[in-house]
Amino acid sequence: MNWQLSPYTLPLVITGGITLVSAGVTYRQRTVAGSQNLLALLFSIVIWVFAYVAELSAVDLEAKIFWAKVEYIGIVYLPIGYTLFALKYIGDFQKIKKPRLFTAVLYIIPLITLTLTWTNEWHHLVWTSTTLDYQQALSYLVVEHGTWFWVNISFVYILLASSTYWLLRAILATPEQFRGQIILLLAGSLCPWIGNALYITDTNPFPHLDLTPFAFAITAFCFTLALLRFKFLDVVPIAREMVVDKLENGVIVLDSQQRVLDINQTAANLLAKQKKEIIGQPLYFNHSGWAPLTIALQQNQATRLELSINQTFYEASIVLLENINNRANGRLITLYNVTNRKKTELLLQQAKETAETANQAKTHFLTNMSHEIRTPLNAVVGMTEMLRQTNLNANQNEMVDVMAKSSNTLLQLINNILDFSRLEAANLTLKQQAFDLVDCVQAAIETVHHAANEKLITLTYHIQDTTPTHLTGDPVRLRQILINLLENGVKFSEEGTVHIHIGHIQNKKAVLLEFAVEDEGIGIAPDQIDQLFLPFQQIDGSLTRNYGGSGLGLVICKRLVELMGGEIQIRSAVGQGTNVRFTVQMNLATENDPIAVTLRQDRASLASKRLLIIASDATQRRHISKEARMAGLDVYVAASDQEACYWIDNSLPFDVVLLDTAVWHQDPGILAHLQNKDSQTPLPTILLGPSADELSQTLLAQPDLFAGTLTLPIQGPQLYDSLLNIISVKSPNKKRVPGNTMAAQHPLAILLVEDNKLNRRVLTNMLGKLGYQADIAKNGRIAVEMTQKQRYDIILMDIQMPEMDGIEATKQILANGNSHTRPYISAVTAHALAGDRETYLAAGMNHYLSKPVTINKLVEALYQGIEFQNYPAEAMPAFTMPPQNVPSIPLVPSESPINLEELAQLVGEDTGEFLVMMAPIFLEDGTKLVQSLTHAVQNKDCLATKHAAHTLKGTSASMGMPKLSQFSRELETMAKEEALADAPQKLAEIQAEFARAEQALAAILQTAV
């Protein structure tokens, strides 16, 4: 390709360079509305200009035609970019209903033009002819325009005329400081099109040149001047005059150097200056009232503050303006006139202070009067109780009872008023002390128990099994809430039950207790419930006459609940009872936090006492056992004379026995067996029965046989009162005297299905202590084969095993047998995830034992199996084994991974012998498991990780290693959820804990040798 040096090249290159500078400045502010279209427009000019330079410099016709086609890449976009920029700059683009469709339509003709230009040789629609003309030894391209050229040029001039009209209209609606920008924009845009008009109309004084690219020099100059001098693109004046300048609020726009880019008339009036004196200058305040704003601007952060200028109050808001790099590029200051609001606030503040002063005076008076009344009233209550102890006749006793009830009612009312006044004055603080939730609930029930008995109303409660009961908080105030709600339930009920249900939502260190107190009383209309939480208010005045009350109880409950971080709600309907739900926040107490307060005064007397329950009904056994355990009793249960004899012969002496009349009537000779082994003295026995009259007649007829009676169903307070009347606080402990084993009393054919060698040894050791020798199956397939050859009474079935798991084995065993020879199958597994128990029971299993298995759990399962063989329709309750004396064991440091107390509960006595015997097996199996676990985690194998972690979890738990078991459980859960992102960290914890376990076991083995 040959080139020629044209005298027109230099001015065109300068034009392109200036345009590139303008494009660079525009790129830095490309987030402003329309700036991206302007940027594309400038690059189109650059393409057109430099392509025209190449056309002028080329010599031959073919080269000139090529560069003329390149020029069209810039030519076709120029009108589109100019139109879109103008619309966005003046703010009209967002008014278009379908902007994307509009933009797409604009591109249709330019794209057709560009296509036809590059294929012109085929159709000559753009140029009908192209020739060379020589002037002063230089060649120039001369073209004859075709039909499509005029179509395109018409489209271009329509867009140009429309954009010019929009910009001229914007000048009329734009303040003075922006008019210079638009005028420069119009001048820079129109000059090239004037040159283009001269070119296409053949009125060009230089017929061999296209003046349009040369006119772009004026465009580049105007745009550069607008960008640098008139702050073009710093602030786009979108409908500014109609919106900003007429606002009642002041608006000031600053750049990064605190120069004023824009200000409306309101703000200029506040500064007492003309806008033209402010714009472009650093912001300066000439009044001391602006000082807070001056300080805030120096901090370079968004904020709100108040200003007082000439007795007028303003709220100033500072917002940071950010560029595309999220860096501060200026600030927007908005000034709101809040004088009227400020005056109103001052009046409200004065009224509030006056009301608070009056309220404090009222509270102070109530507090003083409450104390003044309580002092003599306490004396009345005390003297009444002393008078009750003297010899009084029937009439005098009745009068003393009236005095006691009246004084107690008055004292309770005064206490409520005092509490309410303290709550109103915010002088009531909650204590933080360790307490027992069960003790707190039972103390509340005992307080209301007498009133409930008078109306034959039953008080019951239920605490979800997973709800923690060793907590830290204010038990006195919690009991106060419960007493208030229970009293309301009893007061507004004539019969039925008032029940407390307690659940929880637990975090790591805190717990949100959820209480529900439900009665079967008169109920409340839903639209009247809100009145209950207003001080001294009741729904109906007749309620006060019929039921009494001050209207403060629920108000105090609500305030106390809120102090405890909870909320209270009431659901009720007339005639359908009331359900009061509330929540309170408590902290979990640790083992190092002993119970600081016992609300039930006599509860300590029942702790660690030994109780034997003999009842044929499984539901009654479970209920009584639960109530007794909540009082701290060591509970043992039996369904027959034989089971009771086993416990008497093989455990420490009992303090009291509860005997169901059904068992006594079935076997009257059972009383002869209820004797202490050593002294052969009868055990104190309380007779249980459904009829109070029948029990009374029995006690009158045979007063020496029983120490007392209790009517079924038994309530907690009744049980505790009866036990306290019998049990001696200082009864001495006696040593265990060995007797017959459980196997001798109840022979059983037991099959243990377990693939892990260590777990097999643990369970066979436990069964051996009870006198049983179990058959062993190492997986489910072998277990199925063994059950086909021999009948088993009880099968202890592991779940996760090779070849065939426990669930499939259970299904096949049940399918192969019949209902008369069906074994009792108990799952024995370390699975403790949600839904596991339901899965095992659905497969046909009868029971679920979670590893680590304790002797108590094992005995419970065996007795349920015995009951199943005798009475398949009835499930046995929980059984417990007497605690075993733990002999001396090898010394294990307190930091050891082995929890000896937990291990003693698992294996009973001879813990040291157990560790010496099991350590080699554990170390061998555990090392392989950790290696398998490491390989599985490295390969991100969820299934292998789950199996290995599951096995290690159960094995370590059976060895009394809770921390290693916990880590394994957490890794198993990760694998089960296929979320192994944190598995390497958990694996590292397992490896470190296993290494500690190895060291501890090595020390034990060395000591034993």
Secondary structure as the mmCIF struct_conf table of DSSP 4:
data_model
#
loop_
_struct_conf.conf_type_id
_struct_conf.id
_struct_conf.beg_label_comp_id
_struct_conf.beg_label_asym_id
_struct_conf.beg_label_seq_id
_struct_conf.end_label_comp_id
_struct_conf.end_label_asym_id
_struct_conf.end_label_seq_id
STRN STRN1 TRP A 3 TRP A 3
TURN_TY1_P TURN_TY1_P1 PRO A 7 TYR A 8
HELX_RH_AL_P HELX_RH_AL_P1 THR A 9 ARG A 28
TURN_TY1_P TURN_TY1_P2 GLN A 29 THR A 31
BEND BEND1 VAL A 32 VAL A 32
TURN_TY1_P TURN_TY1_P3 ALA A 33 GLY A 34
HELX_RH_AL_P HELX_RH_AL_P2 SER A 35 SER A 57
STRN STRN2 ALA A 58 ALA A 58
BEND BEND2 ASP A 60 ASP A 60
HELX_RH_AL_P HELX_RH_AL_P3 LEU A 61 ILE A 90
TURN_TY1_P TURN_TY1_P4 GLY A 91 GLY A 91
HELX_RH_3T_P HELX_RH_3T_P1 PHE A 93 LYS A 95
BEND BEND3 LYS A 97 LYS A 98
HELX_RH_AL_P HELX_RH_AL_P4 PRO A 99 LEU A 106
TURN_TY1_P TURN_TY1_P5 TYR A 107 TYR A 107
HELX_RH_AL_P HELX_RH_AL_P5 ILE A 108 TRP A 118
TURN_TY1_P TURN_TY1_P6 THR A 119 THR A 119
HELX_RH_AL_P HELX_RH_AL_P6 ASN A 120 HIS A 123
BEND BEND4 LEU A 125 VAL A 126
STRN STRN3 TRP A 127 GLN A 135
TURN_TY1_P TURN_TY1_P7 GLN A 136 ALA A 137
STRN STRN4 LEU A 138 HIS A 145
HELX_RH_AL_P HELX_RH_AL_P7 THR A 147 LEU A 172
TURN_TY1_P TURN_TY1_P8 ALA A 173 ALA A 173
BEND BEND5 THR A 174 THR A 174
HELX_RH_AL_P HELX_RH_AL_P8 GLU A 176 ILE A 200
TURN_TY1_P TURN_TY1_P9 THR A 201 ASP A 202
BEND BEND6 PRO A 205 PHE A 206
TURN_TY1_P TURN_TY1_P10 PRO A 207 HIS A 208
BEND BEND7 LEU A 209 LEU A 209
BEND BEND8 LEU A 211 LEU A 211
HELX_RH_AL_P HELX_RH_AL_P9 THR A 212 LEU A 228
TURN_TY1_P TURN_TY1_P11 ARG A 229 ARG A 229
BEND BEND9 PHE A 230 PHE A 230
TURN_TY1_P TURN_TY1_P12 PHE A 232 ASP A 234
BEND BEND10 VAL A 235 VAL A 235
TURN_TY1_P TURN_TY1_P13 ILE A 238 ALA A 239
HELX_RH_AL_P HELX_RH_AL_P10 ARG A 240 VAL A 243
TURN_TY1_P TURN_TY1_P14 VAL A 244 LYS A 246
BEND BEND11 GLU A 248 ASN A 249
STRN STRN5 GLY A 250 ASP A 255
TURN_TY1_P TURN_TY1_P15 SER A 256 GLN A 257
BEND BEND12 GLN A 258 GLN A 258
STRN STRN6 ARG A 259 ARG A 259
STRN STRN7 VAL A 260 ILE A 263
HELX_RH_AL_P HELX_RH_AL_P11 GLN A 265 LEU A 271
TURN_TY1_P TURN_TY1_P16 ALA A 272 ALA A 272
BEND BEND13 LYS A 273 LYS A 273
HELX_RH_AL_P HELX_RH_AL_P12 LYS A 275 ILE A 278
TURN_TY1_P TURN_TY1_P17 ILE A 279 GLY A 280
BEND BEND14 GLN A 281 GLN A 281
STRN STRN8 PRO A 282 PRO A 282
BEND BEND15 HIS A 287 HIS A 287
HELX_RH_3T_P HELX_RH_3T_P2 SER A 288 TRP A 290
HELX_RH_AL_P HELX_RH_AL_P13 ALA A 291 GLN A 299
TURN_TY1_P TURN_TY1_P18 ASN A 300 ASN A 300
BEND BEND16 GLN A 301 GLN A 301
STRN STRN9 THR A 303 ILE A 309
TURN_TY1_P TURN_TY1_P19 ASN A 310 GLN A 311
STRN STRN10 THR A 312 GLU A 322
TURN_TY1_P TURN_TY1_P20 ILE A 324 ASN A 325
BEND BEND17 ASN A 326 ASN A 326
STRN STRN11 ALA A 328 ASN A 337
HELX_RH_AL_P HELX_RH_AL_P14 THR A 339 ARG A 388
TURN_TY1_P TURN_TY1_P21 GLN A 389 GLN A 389
BEND BEND18 THR A 390 THR A 390
HELX_RH_AL_P HELX_RH_AL_P15 ALA A 394 GLU A 424
TURN_TY1_P TURN_TY1_P22 ALA A 425 ALA A 426
STRN STRN12 GLN A 433 ASP A 436
HELX_RH_AL_P HELX_RH_AL_P16 LEU A 437 GLU A 454
TURN_TY1_P TURN_TY1_P23 LYS A 455 LEU A 456
STRN STRN13 THR A 458 ILE A 463
TURN_TY1_P TURN_TY1_P24 ASP A 465 THR A 466
BEND BEND19 THR A 467 THR A 467
STRN STRN14 HIS A 470 GLY A 473
HELX_RH_AL_P HELX_RH_AL_P17 PRO A 475 LYS A 491
TURN_TY1_P TURN_TY1_P25 PHE A 492 PHE A 492
BEND BEND20 GLU A 494 GLY A 496
STRN STRN15 THR A 497 GLN A 506
BEND BEND21 LYS A 508 LYS A 509
STRN STRN16 ALA A 510 GLU A 518
BEND BEND22 GLY A 521 ILE A 522
HELX_RH_3T_P HELX_RH_3T_P3 PRO A 526 PHE A 533
BEND BEND23 LEU A 534 LEU A 534
TURN_TY1_P TURN_TY1_P26 PRO A 535 PHE A 536
BEND BEND24 ILE A 539 ILE A 539
HELX_RH_AL_P HELX_RH_AL_P18 GLY A 541 TYR A 547
BEND BEND25 GLY A 551 GLY A 551
HELX_RH_AL_P HELX_RH_AL_P19 GLY A 553 LEU A 563
TURN_TY1_P TURN_TY1_P27 MET A 564 GLY A 565
STRN STRN17 ILE A 568 SER A 572
TURN_TY1_P TURN_TY1_P28 VAL A 574 GLY A 575
BEND BEND26 GLN A 576 GLN A 576
STRN STRN18 THR A 578 LEU A 588
HELX_LH_PP_P HELX_LH_PP_P1 ALA A 589 ALA A 589
TURN_TY1_P TURN_TY1_P29 GLU A 591 ASN A 592
BEND BEND27 ASP A 593 ASP A 593
BEND BEND28 LEU A 599 ARG A 600
TURN_TY1_P TURN_TY1_P30 GLN A 601 ASP A 602
HELX_RH_3T_P HELX_RH_3T_P4 ARG A 603 SER A 605
TURN_TY1_P TURN_TY1_P31 LEU A 606 SER A 608
STRN STRN19 ARG A 610 ILE A 614
BEND BEND29 SER A 616 SER A 616
HELX_RH_AL_P HELX_RH_AL_P20 ALA A 618 MET A 630
TURN_TY1_P TURN_TY1_P32 ALA A 631 GLY A 632
STRN STRN20 ASP A 634 ALA A 638
BEND BEND30 ALA A 639 SER A 640
HELX_RH_AL_P HELX_RH_AL_P21 ASP A 641 ASP A 649
BEND BEND31 ASN A 650 LEU A 652
HELX_LH_PP_P HELX_LH_PP_P2 PRO A 653 PHE A 654
BEND BEND32 ASP A 655 ASP A 655
STRN STRN21 VAL A 656 ASP A 660
HELX_RH_AL_P HELX_RH_AL_P22 THR A 661 GLN A 666
TURN_TY1_P TURN_TY1_P33 PRO A 668 GLY A 669
HELX_RH_AL_P HELX_RH_AL_P23 ILE A 670 HIS A 673
STRN STRN22 GLN A 675 GLN A 675
TURN_TY1_P TURN_TY1_P34 LYS A 677 SER A 679
HELX_LH_PP_P HELX_LH_PP_P3 THR A 681 THR A 681
STRN STRN23 PRO A 682 PRO A 682
HELX_LH_PP_P HELX_LH_PP_P4 LEU A 683 PRO A 684
STRN STRN24 THR A 685 GLY A 689
BEND BEND33 PRO A 690 PRO A 690
HELX_RH_AL_P HELX_RH_AL_P24 ALA A 692 ALA A 701
TURN_TY1_P TURN_TY1_P35 PRO A 703 LEU A 705
BEND BEND34 ALA A 707 ALA A 707
STRN STRN25 GLY A 708 THR A 711
BEND BEND35 LEU A 712 PRO A 713
HELX_LH_PP_P HELX_LH_PP_P5 ILE A 714 GLN A 715
HELX_RH_AL_P HELX_RH_AL_P25 GLY A 716 ILE A 726
TURN_TY1_P TURN_TY1_P36 VAL A 729 LYS A 730
HELX_LH_PP_P HELX_LH_PP_P6 SER A 731 ASN A 733
HELX_RH_AL_P HELX_RH_AL_P26 MET A 742 GLN A 745
BEND BEND36 HIS A 746 HIS A 746
STRN STRN26 ILE A 750 VAL A 753
BEND BEND37 ASP A 755 ASP A 755
HELX_RH_AL_P HELX_RH_AL_P27 LYS A 757 LYS A 769
TURN_TY1_P TURN_TY1_P37 LEU A 770 GLY A 771
STRN STRN27 ASP A 775 ALA A 777
BEND BEND38 LYS A 778 ASN A 779
HELX_RH_AL_P HELX_RH_AL_P28 GLY A 780 LYS A 789
BEND BEND39 GLN A 790 GLN A 790
BEND BEND40 ASP A 793 ASP A 793
STRN STRN28 ILE A 794 MET A 797
BEND BEND41 ILE A 799 GLN A 800
BEND BEND42 PRO A 802 MET A 804
HELX_RH_AL_P HELX_RH_AL_P29 GLY A 806 ASN A 816
BEND BEND43 GLY A 817 GLY A 817
TURN_TY1_P TURN_TY1_P38 SER A 819 HIS A 820
BEND BEND44 THR A 821 THR A 821
HELX_LH_PP_P HELX_LH_PP_P7 ARG A 822 PRO A 823
STRN STRN29 TYR A 824 THR A 829
BEND BEND45 ALA A 830 ALA A 830
BEND BEND46 LEU A 833 LEU A 833
TURN_TY1_P TURN_TY1_P39 ALA A 834 GLY A 835
HELX_RH_AL_P HELX_RH_AL_P30 ASP A 836 ALA A 842
TURN_TY1_P TURN_TY1_P40 ALA A 843 GLY A 844
STRN STRN30 HIS A 847 SER A 850
BEND BEND47 LYS A 851 PRO A 852
HELX_LH_PP_P HELX_LH_PP_P8 VAL A 853 THR A 854
HELX_RH_AL_P HELX_RH_AL_P31 ILE A 855 ASN A 870
TURN_TY1_P TURN_TY1_P41 PRO A 872 ALA A 873
BEND BEND48 GLU A 874 GLU A 874
HELX_LH_PP_P HELX_LH_PP_P9 MET A 881 VAL A 886
TURN_TY1_P TURN_TY1_P42 SER A 894 GLU A 895
BEND BEND49 PRO A 897 PRO A 897
HELX_RH_AL_P HELX_RH_AL_P32 LEU A 900 VAL A 907
BEND BEND50 GLU A 909 GLU A 909
HELX_RH_AL_P HELX_RH_AL_P33 THR A 911 GLN A 938
TURN_TY1_P TURN_TY1_P43 ASN A 939 LYS A 940
HELX_RH_AL_P HELX_RH_AL_P34 CYS A 942 SER A 958
TURN_TY1_P TURN_TY1_P44 MET A 959 GLY A 960
HELX_RH_AL_P HELX_RH_AL_P35 PRO A 962 LYS A 976
TURN_TY1_P TURN_TY1_P45 GLU A 977 GLU A 978
TURN_TY1_P TURN_TY1_P46 ALA A 981 ASP A 982
HELX_RH_AL_P HELX_RH_AL_P36 ALA A 983 ALA A 1008
#
